Amino acid sequence: MKSLLKSVKILIYSVLLVSACAITVFAHDRIDYKQYKYNWNHNVGQYARLAVRKNVTELTSAEKTAFVKAIKTLKTTIPAGSKLSIYDQFVAIHIGATRLIHNHKGHSNGSVQELAHENAAFFPWHREYIRRFEQALQAVDPNVTLPYWDWTDTKAFDVIFNDDFLGSNGQGVTIKIPNQGNFTGGPVKSGAFAAANGWVMNPALNIDADTGTSLGTSLVRFLRLPPATDYPVPKKDVERALALNDYSLFRPALEGFISVDEQGKVTPGGFLHNYIHGLVGGAQIDASTRPVKFKGLGTMTNIPSSPYDPVFWLNHANADRLWAEWQEKGHKGSDFYPANGQPYGHNLKDLMWPWDGGMSTPKATALGDLLSLLPNFDSKDLVRPIDVLNHRELGYTYETPEKETRKESYLWDKF
């Protein structure tokens, strides 16, 4: 039985993958507080100080309140001429990145391509994406930064899923799993992200990518539903990924499609970043079929619209933090990122949608009327993987226990 459960666990997560001018929050420039104006590029030294992203367990009560308030402000701020709030526009962008039609020279065959996941640009695309979201939050409150969820931190789960922060598990739905018992989840009904408290998702964006049907307007969670029951993630699992020297292995290992053991054996499955999506959203499986049938149950396991769960930003901040750590451990610069040989958008100097001057177009079918919901992008707003390899040049860094220890040691040595 244990063997079966392990196989199922591997199979399922292998697929898991305030101003009227606010529309310009999507421009590739720095936000000037209270005015959505931009005068920023990737030049080193542009920032007077780096924004510091903290471990979620280190947030003060005031910092948690400010983060939630900024998110909800973006959810209720609708730019002039738009059908969507700023927050919903970010969700629409994530959906668009999961389905692109290349219509530019050399890539005009209408093929649909996943840009944000399952290939080299997973890290650079999300680095740019969550940084712009952080800048949008800072336009509301300049002191807000994205906290990160250290998956190995035992305390983090209870801190995050509490009504004083991002809310608890869903309620009202019972899932019976043979030989394991009954498990509950469903719509989140308490805290700031309950529908009753104003967290109402756009049904045209909250779409099941497989069926094209709407998943409704409520945030849905099934926390720790089997097979994704184990928490915290073992530190050795993260350390093994960080020890990989080859980006072509490191990226899928940290994204969570493979695990590589000490002997170099590769096992497909659902790990690390992908596992966290499953830990929060839950999935139902039928192991009696071939191939195994699965169905994501919650918002975090419906990957295209998963940013509707604010936990998404903490999960990706941690993935970005670990990529930054890997880069700083001898993998700096472009030598460790593929220059060519990848699908368009994933090579070192390819433009990444939506910051590509209109070179690619999201496929709207089966994902609602997406094109009419996306924000407008400046044709000069261009971003490539090579532009985002150094996170400090984007204006932020991470506060980690290791850095704090080094700082204290340095101060002590001065006495």
ABEGO torsion letter per residue (X at the ends): XAAAAAAAAAAAAAAAXXBAAAAAAABBBBBBBGBBBBABBABBGABABBBBBBBAAABBAAAAAAAAAAAAAAAABBBBGBABBAAAAAAAAAAAAABBBBABBGBAAGBBBBAABGBAAAAAAAAAAAAAAAAAAAAABAABBBBBBBAABAAAAAAABBAABAEBBBBGBBBBBBGAEBBBBEBBABEAABAAAGBBBBAAABBBAAAGBBAEABBBBBBGBOABABOBBBAAAAAAAAABABAAAAAAAAAGABBBBAAGBBBBEBBEAAAAAAAAAEBBBBAABOBBBBBBABAAABAAAAAABAAAAAAAAAAAAAAAAAAAAGABEAAABBABGBBBGABAABBBOABAGGABBBBABGAEBAAAABBBBBAABBBBAAAAABAAAAGBBBBBAAAAAAAAAAAAAAX
